[in-house]
Amino acid sequence: MAAHTFDDADAGPSEQPVSGWAVGGISFAASILTLVGGFQVVSGLAAIINDQFFVISRNYAFDLDVSTWGWVHLILGVLLLVTGIGLFGRRAWAGVTGIFLAMLSAFANFFFIPYYPFWALLVIALDVWVIWSLTRPSAIKT
């Protein structure tokens, strides 16, 4: 009776190699997410340190204190930075969290448009780009 040897067929389903597009998308998303996180931190600190920096429009339905927006952007920015660093390490939690935080960032910046329109629209565009990069097939490996 011959001894049973393990070969590749017995090892179970083999993992599909991750495509170059997916790896490039993850690296791109990590870079942009880290950049957006930095933008959010700078924007948040500017609002907290000098609440006269942002021009406040009148009759805006979602009127919050500029310092409040500063804290929202600062906390969101720190979370985005941590998630971006996690994406550089190809962590699955960072991919899922990155999608969620990019959506949250886009949503928060939508409400920030009256305070600093160009900046808010730029961050929204970058957030959408991150979401697109992370939702490509094989981008997030679980």
Salt bridges, closest charged atoms under 4 A:
ASP10 OD2 - HIS4 NE2 3.39
GLU15 OE1 - LYS141 NZ 3.02
